[in-house]
Amino acid sequence: MGSSDLIILRHLLIEKNVSTTARLMNVSQPAITMRLGRLRTMFKDDILVRDGNKMKLTPKARDMVNPIIRITDEMLALIPEHDFDPHTTPTVITIQMTEAFYEACAKMLIDELLSYHSQHKINMTMLSCTTLPKPRYPTQNIDVVIGVPTHIEGFCDEIYGNETGVLIYDRYFDEHKQSISYEEYLQAPHIVLSEQSGIHQKLNIVGTPDPRNIMLQVSSLKIATELLQDHYVMTDSTITARIFNKNYLPLPFSLAEIPFKLSYPEHLKHDKKNRWIRKVCHKVMQELLKKYCS
């Protein structure tokens, strides 16, 4: 199979239309029909079948969509004259983001990406505290990671700003309370995430083993904030408190600032597609900062 066959297959899988593929390839419709016949023979599958007035993909062809788009993305990136255009080139976009940012901006980010082309395929994964990328964590095919405060091996960082650690609560304290003492902080009934990560690792400064009064451990940040009510408190960032609409107090000790950032693979630093994805993410993150950090 030649490179032109792969590009034709890519367009057929995305557009599900011979005429549109011919137009995109700047060749005649009979030429694409002939190439489709060759592809059918090669894959021993019809790839496209009639469905009323339209064509639809066979089950085997549906399974091929993401791999073929990924393969051709990488192939086209090696061709100097290839000029990726998000308005005309449907592509696969793979994004991972931590729970707070997933809650706050997943829909906004999807809408912004699809505003360029409705056929972009988006793979978006929410990272809980138990799935945060760790050193040597398999990160192949990831375009960007949003919200992980620690450095990911093999990735570059774009820092949008810094957040401070705070004590988050719902109704545990009186609404007029403005500060807490170190002893009050230690004795308050804490919720912690099951696997301490990110900012939570920095809380080791309060001592090991953890001297806090830990009363509940959960693996979901959203669930943790829902369970606060008048029973518990938890330590996280100001943006987390604002995203989940909870009260918060300053910590009674100094804590290093928490970077609010996006990470992307080093080898994609100059990749045009990845630079576009980062530009879109930057726009959405700026809106998020205005909403939750102003």
C-alpha positions, 0 to 999 in steps of 0.5 A: 500500500502506497502513501496515496492509498493511505490518504485516500483511505483516510478520507473515505473513512472520515467522509464516507463519500467517494465524491468528497474524497475525489474532490479532496484528492483533486482526482476524478470520482472513477479514479477513487472508485477504482482505488476503493476497489483495490482497498477492498481487495487488500483488506478483504472488506467492503469498507463502505456499504450502501445505507439508503441514500448514504454510505456507511462504514463496515464494522471492520472499517470503523475499527480502522478509523483512529489507527489510520488517522494516527498513521497518516497524521504521523506520515504527513508530519514528515512531509515538508510541504504538508501544511496541516489546516485544522479547518480542512484536515480532520484529525484525532486529538488525544487529551488528558486532564485532571478531574477539576479541569475536566469538570470545568472546561471539557465541554468548552474545549470540545466545542472550541476544537470542533468549531474548526471542523466537525469531523475532528475525533477527540479522545478525552480522558479524565485523570483521577488521583489514581491515574495521574501520569507518573515517570515512564507512564505510557504516554504515546499518542497523547497530544496534551495533558492539562492540570498535572502540577508535577513534571511528566518525563519527556514532556514540555510545560506551558504554565498559565499561572500559579495557584495556592493551597487552601483548606476547602470546606462546605459547612464545617466552619462558621461562615464568619471564620477567616483563619485557622490555627495550625492545631485546628488544621491538624485536628479538623476531620480531613478527606484525602485522596486515596493515592496522594499526588500532585499538591498532596505530596507537598503536604508531607511538610506537616510531618510523616506519618501524616499528623492530620486527622484523616477521617475519609479517603476517596479516589475521586476529587469531585466525590470528595467535594460532594462529601464535605458537607458539615463533616469534613475539610480537605486541602487542595488549590483555590481553583479547585474550591472555586470550580466546585463552589466550596468555601476555603480558608488560607492554610496556617503554614506556607505551601509552595505555589501550584502551577496551573499548566499544560504539558505536551510531548517534547517531540511534538514541540514544533508539530503544526497540529500540536501547536494548534491544539496548544493554541486552542487549549491556551484560549480555553485556559485563559477563559478559565482563569478569568472565570475562576482566578480573577 
